[in-house]
Amino acid sequence: MSTITIRQAVLSDLEALAMLFDGYRQFYGRASDLHAAREFLLERFNHDESVLFIAHEGNNPVGFTQLYPSFSSVSLARIFVLNDLFVYEHARRKGVASKLMTAAIDYASFLGAVRVSLSTATTNEAAQRLYQSAGWKRDEQFFVYHFTIPSTL
């Protein structure tokens, strides 16, 4: 039986993360674009704009999560947005996602954050069950709205 390990990702993990990130985007219906995935993650590393954790099963990368720092004005405190969470299909149901979420929460807690938030597709019932079983609470107080800025290209 292989051991699942989680650690904060570093720049030398970029190639493995790009593959995982590309798989994540495909899961959400986007076309594969490994180059763009790599460049996007490289920008996050270069500008310290996110924190990534990578999961390995033995020596093989099998999942990742990405946290974006933010703040709550009302709480006067740091928060994090768990924006991305992905585990390769062959590694699912082995506790990888739970361990990635725990690492993200531990990291946020260490930095004094008061909350970690996430969102998922309304159709992603497997993820919803996972989050609820791990103690995450669905927001019943606020609606989320988005405004898409038209492309100028």
C-alpha positions as CSV (number, residue, x, y, z in Angstrom):
1,M,0.0,0.0,0.0
2,S,1.4,3.4,-1.0
3,T,1.6,6.2,1.4
4,I,-0.1,9.6,0.7
5,T,2.1,12.5,1.6
6,I,1.2,16.2,1.4
7,R,3.6,19.1,1.4
8,Q,3.7,22.8,0.4
9,A,4.7,22.9,-3.2
10,V,7.8,24.7,-4.4
11,L,8.9,26.0,-7.8
12,S,10.6,22.7,-8.6
13,D,7.2,21.1,-8.5
14,L,6.0,23.3,-11.3
15,E,5.9,20.6,-14.0
16,A,3.9,18.1,-11.9
17,L,1.6,20.9,-10.8
18,A,1.0,22.0,-14.3
19,M,-0.1,18.5,-15.3
20,L,-2.4,18.4,-12.3
21,F,-3.8,21.9,-12.9
22,D,-4.4,21.1,-16.6
23,G,-6.4,18.0,-15.5
24,Y,-8.3,20.1,-13.0
25,R,-9.3,22.6,-15.8
26,Q,-10.3,19.7,-18.1
27,F,-12.5,18.3,-15.2
28,Y,-14.4,21.7,-15.4
29,G,-14.8,21.4,-19.2
30,R,-11.8,23.5,-20.4
31,A,-9.6,22.4,-23.3
32,S,-6.2,21.0,-22.3
33,D,-3.5,23.7,-22.5
34,L,-0.5,22.5,-20.5
35,H,1.6,25.6,-21.6
36,A,-1.0,28.0,-20.3
37,A,-1.5,26.0,-17.1
38,R,2.3,26.1,-16.4
39,E,2.5,29.8,-17.1
40,F,-0.5,30.6,-14.9
41,L,1.1,28.7,-12.0
42,L,4.5,30.2,-12.6
43,E,3.0,33.7,-12.3
44,R,1.4,32.8,-9.0
45,F,4.8,31.6,-7.8
46,N,6.7,34.6,-9.1
47,H,4.4,37.1,-7.5
48,D,3.6,35.1,-4.2
49,E,-0.1,35.3,-5.1
50,S,-1.0,31.8,-3.9
51,V,0.0,28.9,-1.8
52,L,-0.1,25.4,-3.3
53,F,0.0,22.0,-1.7
54,I,0.9,18.9,-3.6
55,A,-0.1,15.3,-2.8
56,H,2.0,12.3,-3.7
57,E,1.1,8.6,-3.6
58,G,4.6,7.1,-3.1
59,N,6.7,9.1,-5.5
60,N,3.8,10.0,-7.9
61,P,2.1,13.4,-7.8
62,V,-1.7,12.7,-7.6
63,G,-3.4,15.9,-6.4
64,F,-3.1,19.5,-5.4
65,T,-4.9,22.4,-3.8
66,Q,-4.3,26.1,-4.3
67,L,-5.1,28.8,-1.7
68,Y,-5.5,32.5,-2.4
69,P,-4.9,34.9,0.4
70,S,-7.6,37.5,1.1
71,F,-9.1,39.5,4.0
72,S,-12.4,39.9,5.6
73,S,-13.2,43.6,6.2
74,V,-16.0,42.8,8.6
75,S,-13.9,40.4,10.6
76,L,-10.8,42.6,10.4
77,A,-8.9,39.4,9.7
78,R,-7.0,37.3,7.1
79,I,-8.9,34.7,5.2
80,F,-8.0,32.2,2.5
81,V,-9.9,31.1,-0.6
82,L,-9.4,27.4,-1.4
83,N,-9.9,28.0,-5.1
84,D,-8.6,24.7,-6.6
85,L,-8.7,21.2,-5.4
86,F,-8.0,18.2,-7.7
87,V,-7.1,14.6,-7.4
88,Y,-6.4,12.3,-10.3
89,E,-9.3,9.8,-10.7
90,H,-7.1,6.8,-10.0
91,A,-6.1,8.3,-6.6
92,R,-9.6,9.2,-5.5
93,R,-11.3,7.7,-2.5
94,K,-7.9,7.2,-0.7
95,G,-8.1,10.3,1.5
96,V,-6.0,12.5,-0.7
97,A,-8.5,15.4,-0.9
98,S,-9.1,15.3,2.8
99,K,-5.4,15.5,3.5
100,L,-5.0,18.4,1.1
101,M,-7.9,20.3,2.8
102,T,-6.4,19.6,6.2
103,A,-3.0,21.0,5.0
104,A,-4.7,24.1,3.7
105,I,-6.6,24.6,6.9
106,D,-3.5,24.0,9.1
107,Y,-1.6,26.5,6.9
108,A,-4.3,29.2,7.2
109,S,-4.6,28.6,10.9
110,F,-0.9,28.9,11.4
111,L,-1.0,32.4,9.8
112,G,-3.9,33.5,12.0
113,A,-6.7,33.3,9.4
114,V,-10.2,33.2,10.7
115,R,-11.7,31.3,7.7
116,V,-11.0,29.3,4.7
117,S,-13.8,29.4,2.0
118,L,-14.4,27.4,-1.1
119,S,-17.0,27.0,-3.8
120,T,-17.9,24.1,-6.0
121,A,-20.2,23.4,-8.9
122,T,-23.8,22.7,-7.8
123,T,-23.6,19.5,-9.7
124,N,-20.4,18.2,-8.0
125,E,-22.2,16.2,-5.4
126,A,-19.2,14.0,-4.5
127,A,-17.2,17.1,-3.6
128,Q,-20.2,18.5,-1.6
129,R,-20.4,15.3,0.4
130,L,-16.7,15.4,1.1
131,Y,-16.8,19.0,2.3
132,Q,-19.8,18.4,4.5
133,S,-18.3,15.2,6.0
134,A,-15.1,17.2,6.8
135,G,-17.1,19.8,8.7
136,W,-17.4,22.5,6.1
137,K,-20.7,24.4,6.3
138,R,-22.6,25.6,3.2
139,D,-23.3,29.3,3.3
140,E,-27.1,29.8,3.8
141,Q,-26.7,33.6,4.4
142,F,-25.2,35.0,1.2
143,F,-25.6,34.6,-2.6
144,V,-22.6,34.7,-4.8
145,Y,-22.7,36.9,-7.9
146,H,-20.2,37.2,-10.7
147,F,-19.7,39.9,-13.3
148,T,-17.8,38.7,-16.4
149,I,-15.6,41.4,-17.9
150,P,-15.7,41.3,-21.7
151,S,-12.5,40.4,-23.3
152,T,-10.7,43.2,-25.1
153,L,-8.6,41.0,-27.2
